[in-house]
């Protein structure tokens, strides 16, 4: 059994709106051919893009409050490189 996995992380600037893991057994994969006849897109790929589009189109009320620790590059109690000298004796 082969599984395909997609991890969807949707950001609005530095704010992460959503993170989701989706898995699908390759046996049940639906391949939709592209116009060139050589390429295809899977139904899991289409679903992933539709979810991302829906999250980006959400209103501020639907997005909810911004939680500061849910930010790319947010400090989690560790000093950044420029501040390390303060902690050295």
N, C-alpha and C positions, 0 to 999 in steps of 0.2 A: 504494500500500500504506500503510495507516494502522496504526500500532502504538500499543498502550496500554501504559503503564508504571506499575508500582506499586513504590514504594520502601518497604520495611518496616524500621522501626527499633523494636526492642523494648527498653524500659528497665525495670529493677527498681530504682526509686528513682533515684539518680544514676548507677547502673551500667548501661551499655549491654550488653545480652545478645547482640544480633544486629543485623546490617544486611544487607539483601538487596535486590537489584534483580530484578524479574520483568517480562518483556515478553511480549506476546501480539499477534499480528496480528489486527486487528479482523475480518477475514474468518472466522476460526475461533472467534470469541467466542460463547459460549453465554449467552443471557439468560434468567434464571429470573424469571417474573412474580411480583410480590408480591401479597398478599391484596387490596389495593385495586384491582387490575386496571390501574392507570395506571403504576405504578413497576415497576422490575425491578432485579435484582442480577446481576452477571456472575459467571461461574465463577472468574475471576481474583480478584474481590473476596472470594468465599467462601474460596478457597485462601489468600489473604493473611490473613484472619481466623483460619482454622484453624491456620496456622503460628504466629501470635502467641499463640493460646491454648495451643498445645503448648509453646511456650517459657516461658510464665508458669507452666504446670503442672509444669515440670521440677524435679527434686530438686536440692538444693545440689551433690551430686556431679556431676549432669549439667550444671549450669551452669558448673562449673569454678571455678578460682581467680579472684579479682578482680584485674584488672590496673589499677593506679591511673591510668594515662594514658588509660584507656578510660572517662572520666567526663565528664558534661556540665559545662561550665564549668571544666574542668581547665586549669591554667596550662601553657602550652607554652613557657616560657622568657621570656615577655613580662611586664613588670610590670603589675599592675592599677592602676586610676586612683588609688587612695589611696597607692600606693607610688612614683608617678612623681617626686614631689618629691625623693626620695633620689638620683635620678640626674641632677638638674638642678644645674648649677654656678652 
